[in-house]
């Protein structure tokens, strides 16, 4: 893998992981168009996911630590809301992944993301300042609804950030907290997925470390940029602006299904 390829793949991963357009959906479309990736590319994809996880820790790490110390109730709520994702991942992970091999299924999943984003226009657009962790109160029912949305996002084409933030906003959670709660809830799922898919990384042991480091850095830098943009967009109530892009991706998948 060249430096240019590694940086390009890192930037794509960093941007699509946080912007509400589904990184897994774009990866699946790429596989359908370009063919199955090489083992090195699969391992690299897993590696750069680690970079985006570092972005989450960098942005929300202090809040996570404060939760552990000051707000055990919210921590328990997050763990309870993580159960749907854990169950779907345990029993239907392969079935969900198989959707990424069907252009029609991908079209439906991108359309689902677009509908969630479009529906968030109905949420109140007040801007809330991020509170200290001790003051957070997310009702269990609302948290479970966000957790169910996250479980749905195991399907390629359904954006995890898009559906969880939109669901949180529709449940009455303020914009800043909806974004933070989305990634607090998503951290166990992302860590679990990285552990489950970490096997291919061993294949990078004999690769040139230069492009790997460049791709990792590119994913981290672009991820920070995308996270900042996502928080800004959510605060302004502008998540629906990403809906047309998701509908466009759905249409592209329908065309792909027609020509295959």
Residue pairs with C-beta under 8 A, 6 or more apart in sequence:
1 40
1 41
1 44
1 207
1 208
1 211
1 212
1 215
2 211
3 210
3 211
3 214
5 211
6 44
6 211
6 212
6 214
6 215
6 218
7 214
7 215
7 218
8 218
9 41
9 44
9 45
9 48
9 215
10 48
10 51
10 214
10 215
10 216
10 217
10 218
10 219
10 220
10 222
11 218
11 219
11 222
12 23
12 26
13 23
13 45
13 48
13 49
13 51
13 52
13 219
13 222
13 223
14 48
14 51
14 52
14 55
14 218
14 219
14 220
14 221
14 222
14 223
14 224
14 225
14 226
15 222
15 223
15 225
15 226
16 22
16 23
16 26
16 226
17 23
17 49
17 52
17 219
17 223
17 226
18 52
18 55
18 161
18 223
18 226
18 227
18 229
18 230
19 161
19 226
19 229
19 230
19 242
20 113
20 117
20 159
20 161
20 162
20 163
20 165
20 166
20 230
20 239
20 242
20 246
21 113
21 159
21 162
21 242
21 245
21 246
21 249
22 109
22 110
22 113
22 153
22 156
22 157
22 158
22 159
22 160
22 162
22 246
24 100
24 156
24 157
25 100
25 106
25 109
25 110
25 113
25 156
25 157
25 158
25 159
25 249
26 249
27 45
27 100
27 156
28 100
28 101
28 106
28 156
28 157
29 106
29 249
29 252
29 253
29 256
31 37
31 100
31 101
32 101
32 103
32 106
32 256
32 260
33 256
37 45
39 200
39 203
40 203
40 204
40 207
42 200
43 200
43 201
43 202
43 203
43 204
44 204
44 212
44 215
46 194
46 197
46 198
46 200
46 201
47 201
47 204
47 212
47 215
47 216
48 215
48 216
48 219
49 190
49 193
49 194
49 197
50 194
50 216
51 216
51 217
51 219
51 220
51 223
52 190
52 219
52 220
52 223
53 187
53 190
53 191
53 194
54 220
55 220
55 223
55 224
55 227
56 183
56 186
56 187
56 190
56 227
57 64
58 224
59 183
59 224
59 227
60 180
60 183
60 184
60 187
63 130
63 133
63 180
63 184
64 184
64 187
66 132
66 133
66 134
67 74
67 75
67 78
67 133
67 136
67 184
68 75
69 133
70 132
70 133
70 134
71 133
71 134
71 136
74 133
74 136
74 137
74 138
77 138
77 140
77 143
78 143
78 181
78 184
78 185
78 188
79 188
80 140
80 143
80 144
80 147
81 140
81 143
81 144
81 146
81 147
81 150
81 185
82 147
82 150
82 185
82 188
82 189
83 147
84 144
84 147
84 148
84 150
84 151
85 147
85 150
85 151
85 154
85 189
86 189
86 192
87 151
88 96
88 151
88 154
89 151
89 154
89 189
89 192
89 193
89 196
92 154
93 154
93 196
96 154
96 155
96 156
97 156
99 105
99 106
99 109
99 155
99 156
99 157
100 106
100 155
100 156
100 157
102 257
103 253
103 254
103 256
103 257
103 260
104 253
104 254
104 257
105 155
105 157
106 156
106 157
106 250
106 253
107 157
107 250
107 251
107 253
107 254
107 257
108 157
108 250
109 155
109 156
109 157
109 158
110 157
110 246
110 247
110 249
110 250
110 253
111 246
111 247
111 250
112 152
112 157
112 158
112 163
113 157
113 158
113 159
113 162
113 163
113 243
113 246
114 243
114 244
114 246
114 247
114 250
115 243
116 149
116 159
116 162
116 163
116 166
116 167
117 159
117 162
117 166
117 239
117 240
117 242
117 243
117 246
118 240
118 243
119 166
119 170
120 165
120 166
120 169
120 170
120 237
120 239
120 240
121 237
121 239
121 240
122 170
123 166
123 169
123 170
123 172
123 237
124 169
124 172
125 175
125 236
125 237
126 174
126 175
127 174
127 175
127 176
127 235
128 174
128 175
128 176
128 177
129 176
130 176
130 177
130 180
131 177
136 177
138 173
138 177
138 181
142 168
142 171
142 172
142 173
143 181
143 185
145 167
145 171
146 164
146 167
146 168
146 171
146 173
146 181
146 182
146 185
147 185
148 167
149 163
149 164
149 166
149 167
150 160
150 163
150 164
150 182
150 185
150 186
150 189
152 158
152 163
153 159
153 160
153 162
153 163
153 164
157 249
157 253
159 246
160 182
160 186
160 189
161 182
161 183
161 186
161 230
162 239
162 242
162 246
164 178
164 181
164 182
164 185
164 186
165 178
165 179
165 182
165 230
165 234
165 239
166 239
168 177
168 178
168 181
168 182
169 175
169 178
169 234
169 239
173 181
175 234
175 235
175 237
176 231
176 234
176 235
178 234
179 230
179 231
179 234
204 212
233 239
233 241
233 242
